[in-house]
Amino acid sequence: MLWATAGVAALGFLVMLEIVARRYGLPGPITNQVRELVFAPKSGPLLYASMALMMVVLTWRQRFIAAGAAIGIDVVFSLVRWAVDARTTDGQPFGNGALWVILGCAVIAVTRRTGRERVLLLKGVGLGLLLVAGRKTGDTWLLITSKTRPAVLDQYVATADHALGNPSWLAGRIVEAAGPIGAHVLDYVYVQLAVAAVVVALYQLRNVAVERRFPRHHLVRAFLVIGLLGPAIYMIFPVVGPVFAYGTGAFGTGGGHWPVADLWPDTPPPITTPHPMPFDEITPRNCMPSLHTAWATVIFVHSRKGPWILRCAGAFWLIATLSATLGFGYHYGADLIAGVVFALTVEAALRAHDRGWDRPGIQLVTYGATVFAALLVSYRYLPMEMAQHPWVAGPLLILAMTSVVHRYVWTAKLWEPKAAPAQQPEPQPELV
């Protein structure tokens, strides 16, 4: 019943976003996903990663058959596109096969499976489709933010960012000095964040096919919840980012009258009284909080229980994602701090829900939500004070984030199952 309710709710949400997108004359998440059954998909790696998630419920023989079928279908699609000279400049030449295999498994679950086997296979299909739908939903959410929030609050965040030393400006100059190789590496890490999440999730779900059940909590849940709640905050605190609001160079908007000035990344913005500023109806207002930072944070958290190579990969992806978000001018430093607090609060809420909302869980979620709200309020109403007293405001921002991290680690240790001490044999009385 829980999975059925979640499925109905997700479908209703997708239908609502489809209707809203249609009002603006653009296709919604359902239309875009259906198109990828035939046309070149925008993210082939994501579709194959989604299929890999679905395959955790299959046996090894079934996995080889599914992977072979997906590759074969992609080969056929590529040959047909080559024969009719179809262009794939707006997408990638592979990925359709993975989507067809996921849907095919759904048909098999309904028509050829019964009982627990049907439920397990449908759960696997739902997990894969949720990741795909989450990407399409996010794209539609970003469209809605650009159409419904004509004014952005970048001047407020940029002013508050003086308390942190304008890290986006510093990171942007470092990326420019590093040359194209470093920029390409960071760009790949930034774009393929969902694929990295799937790698960690596959490790967590590696025993599903044997145990015939999913674990209570895994990375995909946190990933999807962050993607669902984050855009709602974009509507409250619309921000486009320094590369758009303060840049007109190679990484910027390319000119026009929307940016404040051509400042990023060479010249830090001056400290002046901030005001809401109008912006175009194209650029997403997707900065506050930084969801890439939030996603990279939960990837790091969930990789801590894996082998050393997975822990190293999780740490690398977190550092590289933070570097990319700042170095490409997509986010301010204040966005990253809010993203970390937001991620740990969501992760704590999911784990507390699984444990029945015990007292440490309630306290952690309440504290994280309070700190997150305080950050947004301070960015909006105290930016000038923060910029004028950086040696006070900057450490306080870092301390607020660190306190949430510390409290999460402390609570997580309380939640860890404790090994029972081995029972010692009773001493035998000595014979006299």
C-alpha positions in Angstrom: 0.0 0.0 0.0 2.9 2.4 0.8 4.5 1.8 -2.6 1.2 2.1 -4.3 0.4 5.4 -2.5 3.9 6.8 -3.4 3.4 5.8 -7.0 0.0 7.5 -7.3 1.4 10.6 -5.6 4.4 10.7 -7.9 2.1 10.3 -11.0 -0.2 13.1 -9.8 2.8 15.4 -9.2 4.1 14.7 -12.7 0.7 15.4 -14.3 0.5 18.7 -12.4 4.0 19.7 -13.7 3.0 18.7 -17.2 -0.1 20.9 -17.0 1.9 23.9 -15.7 4.6 23.4 -18.4 1.9 23.3 -21.1 0.6 26.6 -19.9 3.9 28.1 -20.8 3.9 26.4 -24.2 6.6 23.9 -23.4 6.5 20.1 -23.0 6.4 18.8 -19.5 8.3 15.9 -17.8 5.9 13.2 -19.1 6.1 14.4 -22.7 9.9 14.7 -22.6 10.2 11.2 -21.1 7.9 9.6 -23.7 9.9 11.3 -26.5 13.1 9.5 -25.3 11.5 6.2 -26.3 12.2 7.1 -29.9 14.3 10.3 -30.1 17.9 10.8 -28.9 17.8 11.1 -25.1 19.4 14.0 -23.3 21.2 11.8 -20.8 22.1 8.3 -22.0 24.4 7.6 -18.9 21.5 8.5 -16.6 19.1 6.1 -18.4 21.7 3.3 -18.1 22.3 4.1 -14.5 18.5 3.9 -13.9 18.5 0.5 -15.6 21.3 -0.6 -13.3 19.3 0.4 -10.3 16.3 -1.6 -11.6 18.6 -4.7 -12.1 19.4 -5.0 -8.4 16.2 -7.2 -8.1 17.3 -9.5 -11.0 19.5 -12.5 -11.0 22.9 -12.4 -12.7 21.5 -14.3 -15.7 18.6 -11.9 -16.0 21.0 -8.9 -15.7 23.1 -10.1 -18.6 20.0 -10.6 -20.7 18.7 -7.1 -19.8 22.0 -5.4 -20.5 22.4 -7.2 -23.8 18.9 -6.3 -24.8 19.5 -2.6 -24.0 22.7 -2.5 -26.0 21.1 -4.3 -28.9 18.2 -1.9 -29.0 20.6 1.1 -29.0 22.5 -0.4 -31.9 19.3 -0.7 -33.9 18.2 2.8 -33.1 21.7 4.1 -34.1 21.6 2.2 -37.4 18.1 3.6 -38.1 19.2 7.2 -37.3 22.3 6.7 -39.5 20.1 5.4 -42.4 17.6 8.2 -42.3 20.4 10.8 -41.5 18.6 11.8 -38.2 20.5 14.4 -36.2 21.3 13.8 -32.6 22.9 17.2 -31.8 20.2 17.8 -29.1 20.8 14.5 -27.4 23.0 11.5 -27.1 23.1 8.5 -29.5 22.4 5.9 -26.8 20.0 5.4 -23.9 16.8 4.4 -25.6 17.5 0.8 -25.1 17.8 1.2 -21.3 14.5 2.9 -21.1 12.8 0.2 -23.2 14.3 -2.5 -21.0 12.9 -0.8 -17.8 9.5 -0.6 -19.3 9.7 -4.2 -20.6 10.5 -5.4 -17.1 7.4 -3.5 -15.9 5.3 -5.4 -18.4 6.9 -8.7 -17.4 6.1 -8.0 -13.7 2.5 -7.4 -14.5 1.9 -10.3 -16.9 4.4 -13.0 -15.9 5.1 -12.6 -12.2 2.9 -13.1 -9.1 3.0 -12.5 -5.4 6.3 -11.2 -3.8 8.2 -11.7 -7.1 5.9 -9.2 -8.9 6.1 -6.7 -6.0 9.9 -6.9 -5.9 10.3 -6.5 -9.7 7.8 -3.5 -9.7 9.8 -1.9 -6.9 12.9 -2.2 -9.0 11.2 -0.7 -12.0 9.8 2.1 -9.9 13.2 2.8 -8.4 14.7 3.2 -11.9 11.9 5.2 -13.3 11.9 7.5 -10.2 15.5 8.5 -11.0 14.6 9.2 -14.6 11.5 11.1 -13.7 13.3 13.0 -11.0 15.6 14.4 -13.7 12.7 15.5 -16.0 10.8 16.9 -13.0 13.8 19.0 -12.0 14.0 20.4 -15.5 10.4 21.4 -15.4 10.8 22.9 -11.9 13.6 25.1 -13.2 11.4 26.3 -16.0 8.7 27.2 -13.6 11.2 29.2 -11.4 12.3 31.2 -14.4 8.8 32.0 -15.5 7.2 32.8 -12.1 10.0 34.6 -10.3 10.9 37.7 -12.5 13.0 39.3 -9.7 16.1 37.6 -8.2 17.9 38.1 -4.9 21.5 37.8 -6.1 22.6 41.1 -4.7 21.6 40.0 -1.2 23.6 36.8 -1.4 26.5 38.4 -3.1 26.7 41.0 -0.4 26.4 38.4 2.3 29.2 36.4 0.6 31.7 39.1 1.4 31.7 37.6 4.9 33.2 34.4 3.3 35.7 36.2 1.1 33.7 35.9 -2.1 34.8 32.3 -2.7 33.2 32.0 -6.2 35.3 34.8 -7.5 38.5 33.2 -6.1 37.5 29.7 -7.4 36.6 31.1 -10.8 40.1 32.6 -11.3 41.7 29.3 -10.2 39.6 27.4 -12.8 40.6 29.8 -15.5 44.2 29.5 -14.6 44.1 25.7 -14.5 43.2 25.6 -18.2 40.7 23.4 -20.2 41.7 20.0 -18.8 40.8 20.9 -15.2 37.6 22.6 -16.4 36.5 19.5 -18.4 37.1 17.2 -15.4 35.1 19.5 -13.1 32.3 19.8 -15.7 32.1 16.0 -16.0 31.9 15.6 -12.3 29.2 18.3 -12.1 27.0 16.9 -14.9 27.3 13.2 -13.9 26.5 13.6 -10.3 23.4 11.3 -10.6 25.6 8.5 -12.0 28.0 8.8 -9.0 24.9 8.4 -6.7 23.9 5.3 -8.6 27.4 3.7 -8.0 27.0 4.2 -4.2 23.4 3.1 -4.3 24.3 -0.1 -6.2 26.7 -1.0 -3.4 24.0 -0.4 -0.8 21.5 -2.5 -2.8 23.9 -5.3 -3.8 22.1 -7.9 -1.7 18.5 -7.1 -2.8 18.3 -10.0 -5.3 19.5 -12.5 -2.6 17.5 -11.2 0.4 14.4 -10.4 -1.8 13.8 -7.1 -0.1 15.2 -3.5 -0.1 17.0 -2.0 2.9 15.0 0.5 5.0 17.1 3.5 4.0 19.4 4.0 1.0 20.9 6.8 -1.0 18.3 7.0 -3.7 15.6 8.0 -1.2 17.7 10.9 0.1 18.6 11.9 -3.5 15.0 12.0 -4.6 13.6 13.8 -1.5 16.3 16.5 -1.8 15.4 17.0 -5.5 11.7 17.2 -4.6 12.0 19.7 -1.7 14.9 21.9 -3.0 13.0 23.5 -5.9 10.3 24.6 -3.6 12.9 26.7 -1.7 13.9 28.2 -5.1 10.5 29.7 -5.3 11.0 31.4 -1.9 14.6 32.5 -2.5 15.2 32.9 -6.2 18.9 33.3 -7.1 20.5 32.8 -10.5 24.2 32.7 -9.5 27.3 34.9 -10.0 28.1 33.8 -13.5 24.7 35.1 -14.7 24.1 38.0 -12.3 27.7 39.4 -12.4 29.3 37.9 -15.5 29.2 38.5 -19.3 32.3 36.7 -20.3 32.9 33.2 -21.7 31.1 31.5 -18.9 28.5 34.3 -18.4 25.3 35.2 -20.2 27.0 36.5 -23.2 25.9 40.1 -22.7 22.6 41.8 -22.5 21.3 44.2 -19.9 20.4 41.6 -17.3 23.7 41.3 -15.4 24.6 43.9 -12.8 28.0 44.4 -14.4 30.8 42.4 -16.0 32.5 41.5 -12.7 32.8 37.7 -12.4 35.4 36.3 -11.8 38.0 39.1 -11.9 36.4 41.9 -9.7 34.5 41.2 -6.5 31.2 43.0 -6.3 31.1 46.3 -4.4 29.4 46.4 -1.0 26.3 48.4 -1.7 22.7 48.2 -0.4 21.2 45.2 -2.1 17.9 45.3 -4.0 15.8 42.6 -5.8 16.8 42.8 -9.5 14.7 41.8 -12.6 16.1 39.0 -14.7 15.2 37.1 -17.9 12.6 34.4 -18.1 15.1 31.7 -19.2 17.7 31.4 -16.5 16.7 29.0 -13.7 16.6 30.5 -10.1 18.3 27.4 -8.8 21.0 28.5 -6.4 19.6 28.7 -2.9 20.4 26.2 -1.6 22.9 24.5 -3.8 21.3 21.1 -4.5 24.5 19.8 -6.2 26.2 20.4 -2.9 23.4 18.7 -1.0 23.5 15.7 -3.4 27.3 15.4 -3.2 27.0 15.6 0.6 24.6 12.7 0.9 26.8 10.7 -1.6 29.7 11.4 0.8 27.7 10.3 3.8 26.4 7.1 2.3 29.8 6.1 1.0 31.3 6.1 4.5 30.0 2.5 5.0 31.6 1.2 1.8 35.1 -0.1 1.0 38.0 2.3 1.0 37.8 2.9 -2.8 34.1 3.9 -2.5 35.0 6.2 0.5 37.7 7.8 -1.6 35.4 8.2 -4.5 32.7 9.8 -2.3 35.2 12.3 -0.9 36.6 13.1 -4.4 33.1 13.7 -5.8 32.2 16.0 -2.9 35.4 18.1 -3.2 35.1 18.2 -7.0 31.5 19.2 -6.9 32.1 22.0 -4.5 35.0 23.2 -6.7 32.8 23.1 -9.8 29.9 24.9 -8.3 32.1 27.8 -7.2 34.7 27.6 -10.1 32.1 27.8 -12.8 30.2 30.6 -11.0 27.0 28.6 -10.6 26.8 29.3 -6.9 27.9 31.6 -4.1 29.7 30.4 -1.0 26.5 31.0 1.0 24.6 28.6 -1.2 27.1 25.8 -0.4 26.7 26.3 3.4 22.9 26.2 3.1 23.2 23.1 0.8 25.2 21.1 3.4 22.7 22.0 6.2 19.8 21.2 4.0 21.2 17.8 3.0 22.0 16.7 6.5 18.6 17.8 7.7 16.8 15.8 5.0 19.0 12.8 5.6 18.4 13.0 9.4 14.6 13.2 8.8 14.6 10.1 6.6 16.6 8.1 9.1 14.5 9.4 12.1 11.4 8.4 10.2 12.7 4.8 9.8 13.5 4.7 13.5 10.0 5.9 14.6 11.0 9.5 15.4 13.0 9.0 18.6 14.1 11.9 20.7 17.6 12.3 19.2 16.1 12.3 15.7 13.5 14.9 16.5 16.1 17.1 18.1 18.5 16.8 15.1 15.9 17.5 12.5 14.5 20.5 14.5 18.0 21.9 15.0 19.0 21.5 11.3 15.7 23.1 10.1 16.2 26.0 12.5 19.8 26.6 11.3 18.7 26.4 7.7 15.9 28.9 8.2 18.3 31.2 10.1 20.7 31.1 7.2 18.0 32.2 4.7 16.8 35.0 7.0 20.3 36.3 7.6 21.1 36.3 3.8 17.9 38.2 3.1 17.7 40.7 5.9 21.3 41.0 7.3 23.6 41.0 4.2 25.0 44.5 4.8 25.8 43.8 8.4 27.5 40.5 7.4 29.6 42.2 4.7 30.6 45.1 7.0 31.7 42.6 9.8 33.2 39.7 7.9 35.5 38.6 10.7 32.4 38.0 12.8 29.8 36.9 10.3 32.1 34.6 8.3 33.1 32.4 11.3 29.5 32.4 12.5 28.3 30.9 9.2 31.0 28.3 9.3 30.2 27.5 12.9 26.5 27.1 12.2 27.2 24.6 9.4 29.8 22.8 11.5 27.4 22.5 14.4 24.9 20.7 12.2 27.6 18.4 10.9 28.8 17.6 14.4 25.3 17.0 15.7 24.5 14.7 12.8 27.7 12.7 13.4 26.9 12.4 17.1 23.3 11.4 16.5 24.3 8.9 13.9 26.7 7.2 16.3 23.8 6.9 18.8 21.8 5.1 16.1 24.5 2.6 15.3 23.7 -0.9 16.5 25.9 -1.8 19.5 27.4 -5.2 19.6 26.4 -7.2 22.6 29.4 -8.3 24.8 30.2 -11.9 24.6 28.9 -13.9 27.5 31.6 -15.1 29.8 31.4 -18.7 31.1 30.7 -18.9 34.8 33.8 -19.9 36.8 33.6 -23.5 38.1 34.2 -24.2 41.8 37.6 -25.7 42.5 37.6 -29.2 43.9 39.3 -29.5 47.3 
